[in-house]
Amino acid sequence: MIAFLKGFIEEKGSDAVLLDVQGVGYKVEVSSQTLEQLEAAGSEVMLLVYHHITDNDQRLFGFFSKQEKGLFEQLITVKGVGPKLGLTILSGLPASNLIAAITGSDAVSLSRVPGIGKKTAERIILELREKLTSAEVSQVSPSASGTGVMEEAIQALVALGFKPKESEQAAMKVVNETGSSNSSEVIRKALSMLNRS
């Protein structure tokens, strides 16, 4: 069972990356959240992997953070949610928003994700609301209300002249890596990251 892969990005697609791990190419399917965290082709990366094996197929799903992988593993325990839909859900909603939607019984936000109808959204809430204990919530997102910190950081970076997209990516990276819920710390670290690039 493959737990992680460390190698060089050979190619980036819209929903997968091709990783060169010591001369062996692995196709790893990823969410848009993970894809945004990855550097350009040629750079080295380590992805946490969920190795999905069926009778006639093997697929690798990659994640930039432990939190995203943990949430994915929870999602695919829900009846009717397979790995592909699990990845679509993670692409449609950042981890903190997803947890807030599940724990807050917000079926409307969940059903906005392509491929999720009202029934599936309600089933996800029913089956996962209790499982996502407060400990897991704080683990997955240092503050499920961390979206406020993110928004504050993004607005500040945009006000400083950075593009909204790059501001969002930098803020998300800082929050994922440091777990900080202090907006001024997130802004400071994201700023130094953006100034380096």
C-alpha positions as CSV (number, residue, x, y, z in Angstrom):
1,M,0.0,0.0,0.0
2,I,1.5,3.4,-1.0
3,A,1.3,5.9,1.8
4,F,3.2,8.8,0.1
5,L,5.2,9.6,-2.9
6,K,8.2,12.0,-3.1
7,G,9.5,13.0,-6.5
8,F,9.5,15.5,-9.3
9,I,6.4,16.9,-11.0
10,E,6.7,15.7,-14.6
11,E,3.4,17.2,-15.7
12,K,0.4,19.0,-14.2
13,G,-3.1,18.4,-15.5
14,S,-6.4,19.9,-14.4
15,D,-7.2,17.1,-12.0
16,A,-4.0,15.0,-11.8
17,V,-0.2,15.2,-11.7
18,L,2.4,12.9,-13.1
19,L,5.2,12.3,-10.6
20,D,8.6,11.0,-11.5
21,V,9.8,9.0,-8.5
22,Q,13.3,7.8,-9.3
23,G,12.4,7.1,-12.9
24,V,9.0,5.6,-12.3
25,G,6.0,7.7,-13.4
26,Y,3.0,7.8,-11.1
27,K,-0.3,9.4,-12.1
28,V,-1.8,10.9,-9.0
29,E,-5.3,12.3,-9.0
30,V,-5.6,15.5,-6.9
31,S,-8.2,18.1,-5.8
32,S,-8.0,21.6,-7.1
33,Q,-7.0,22.6,-3.5
34,T,-3.9,20.4,-3.7
35,L,-3.2,21.4,-7.3
36,E,-3.0,25.1,-6.3
37,Q,-0.4,24.3,-3.6
38,L,1.9,22.6,-6.1
39,E,4.8,24.3,-7.8
40,A,5.4,24.2,-11.5
41,A,6.6,21.1,-13.4
42,G,10.2,20.2,-12.6
43,S,9.9,21.0,-8.9
44,E,10.2,18.4,-6.1
45,V,7.1,17.5,-4.1
46,M,5.8,15.1,-1.5
47,L,2.2,14.0,-1.7
48,L,0.3,11.9,0.9
49,V,-1.4,9.1,-1.0
50,Y,-4.7,7.2,-0.7
51,H,-4.1,4.0,-2.7
52,H,-7.5,2.8,-4.0
53,I,-7.7,-0.8,-5.1
54,T,-10.6,-2.6,-6.7
55,D,-10.9,-5.9,-8.5
56,N,-10.0,-4.4,-11.9
57,D,-8.4,-1.1,-11.1
58,Q,-5.8,0.7,-8.9
59,R,-5.8,4.5,-8.5
60,L,-3.7,6.9,-6.5
61,F,-5.2,10.0,-4.9
62,G,-2.8,12.6,-3.6
63,F,-3.0,15.3,-1.0
64,F,-0.9,18.2,0.0
65,S,-1.9,18.1,3.7
66,K,-2.8,15.4,6.3
67,Q,-6.0,17.3,7.0
68,E,-7.2,17.1,3.4
69,K,-6.4,13.4,3.3
70,G,-8.2,12.7,6.6
71,L,-11.3,14.5,5.4
72,F,-11.2,12.6,2.1
73,E,-11.0,9.3,4.0
74,Q,-14.0,10.3,6.1
75,L,-16.0,11.3,3.0
76,I,-15.5,8.0,1.2
77,T,-17.0,6.1,4.2
78,V,-20.4,7.7,3.2
79,K,-22.6,5.4,1.1
80,G,-22.7,6.6,-2.4
81,V,-19.5,8.7,-2.2
82,G,-16.6,7.1,-4.0
83,P,-13.0,8.4,-4.3
84,K,-13.8,10.4,-7.4
85,L,-16.7,12.2,-5.9
86,G,-14.8,12.7,-2.6
87,L,-12.1,14.5,-4.7
88,T,-14.8,16.6,-6.4
89,I,-16.2,17.6,-3.1
90,L,-12.7,18.7,-1.8
91,S,-12.2,20.6,-5.1
92,G,-15.6,22.4,-4.6
93,L,-15.1,23.4,-1.0
94,P,-11.9,24.2,1.0
95,A,-11.5,21.9,4.0
96,S,-12.6,24.5,6.6
97,N,-15.7,25.4,4.6
98,L,-16.6,21.8,4.1
99,I,-16.3,21.0,7.8
100,A,-18.3,24.0,8.7
101,A,-21.0,22.9,6.3
102,I,-21.1,19.4,7.7
103,T,-21.0,20.3,11.3
104,G,-23.5,23.1,10.8
105,S,-25.9,20.9,8.8
106,D,-25.6,23.2,5.8
107,A,-26.9,21.0,3.0
108,V,-27.4,24.0,0.7
109,S,-23.6,24.7,0.6
110,L,-22.8,21.1,0.1
111,S,-25.3,20.6,-2.7
112,R,-23.7,23.5,-4.7
113,V,-20.8,21.2,-5.4
114,P,-21.1,19.6,-8.8
115,G,-22.3,16.0,-8.6
116,I,-23.9,16.3,-5.1
117,G,-27.6,16.4,-5.0
118,K,-29.7,17.3,-1.9
119,K,-30.0,13.7,-0.8
120,T,-26.3,13.0,-1.0
121,A,-25.6,16.3,0.9
122,E,-28.0,15.2,3.6
123,R,-26.5,11.8,3.8
124,I,-23.0,13.2,4.2
125,I,-24.2,15.5,7.0
126,L,-26.0,12.7,8.7
127,E,-23.1,10.2,8.6
128,L,-20.2,12.6,9.3
129,R,-21.5,15.3,11.6
130,E,-20.9,13.1,14.7
131,K,-17.6,11.7,13.4
132,L,-16.1,15.2,12.9
133,T,-15.6,15.7,16.6
134,S,-14.3,19.1,17.8
135,A,-10.8,17.6,18.0
136,E,-10.9,16.6,14.3
137,V,-12.4,19.9,13.3
138,S,-9.6,21.8,15.0
139,Q,-7.1,19.4,13.4
140,V,-8.5,19.8,9.9
141,S,-8.7,23.5,10.1
142,P,-7.1,25.3,13.0
143,S,-10.3,27.2,13.2
144,A,-13.4,26.1,11.2
145,S,-14.1,29.8,11.4
146,G,-10.6,30.2,10.0
147,T,-12.3,31.3,6.8
148,G,-12.6,34.7,8.5
149,V,-8.8,34.8,9.0
150,M,-8.3,33.7,5.4
151,E,-10.6,36.4,4.1
152,E,-9.0,39.0,6.2
153,A,-5.5,38.0,5.0
154,I,-6.6,37.8,1.3
155,Q,-8.2,41.3,1.5
156,A,-5.0,42.7,3.1
157,L,-2.8,41.2,0.5
158,V,-5.0,42.4,-2.4
159,A,-4.9,45.9,-0.8
160,L,-1.1,45.7,-0.9
161,G,-1.3,45.1,-4.7
162,F,-1.2,41.3,-5.1
163,K,-3.7,39.5,-7.3
164,P,-6.7,37.9,-5.5
165,K,-5.7,34.4,-6.8
166,E,-2.1,34.5,-5.6
167,S,-3.2,36.1,-2.3
168,E,-5.6,33.3,-1.7
169,Q,-3.0,30.6,-2.6
170,A,-0.4,32.1,-0.3
171,A,-2.8,32.6,2.6
172,M,-4.2,29.0,2.2
173,K,-0.6,27.6,2.2
174,V,0.3,29.5,5.4
175,V,-2.8,28.4,7.2
176,N,-2.3,24.7,6.0
177,E,1.3,24.6,7.0
178,T,1.3,26.6,10.2
179,G,-2.3,26.1,11.5
180,S,-2.3,29.7,12.5
181,S,-5.6,31.4,13.3
182,N,-3.9,34.8,13.8
183,S,-4.6,36.9,10.8
184,S,-1.6,39.3,11.2
185,E,0.7,36.3,11.4
186,V,-0.9,34.7,8.3
187,I,-0.6,38.1,6.4
188,R,3.1,38.5,7.4
189,K,4.1,34.9,6.4
190,A,2.1,35.1,3.1
191,L,3.7,38.4,2.4
192,S,7.2,37.1,2.7
193,M,6.2,34.1,0.6
194,L,4.8,36.3,-2.2
195,N,7.8,38.6,-2.1
196,R,10.2,35.6,-2.5
197,S,8.4,34.4,-5.6
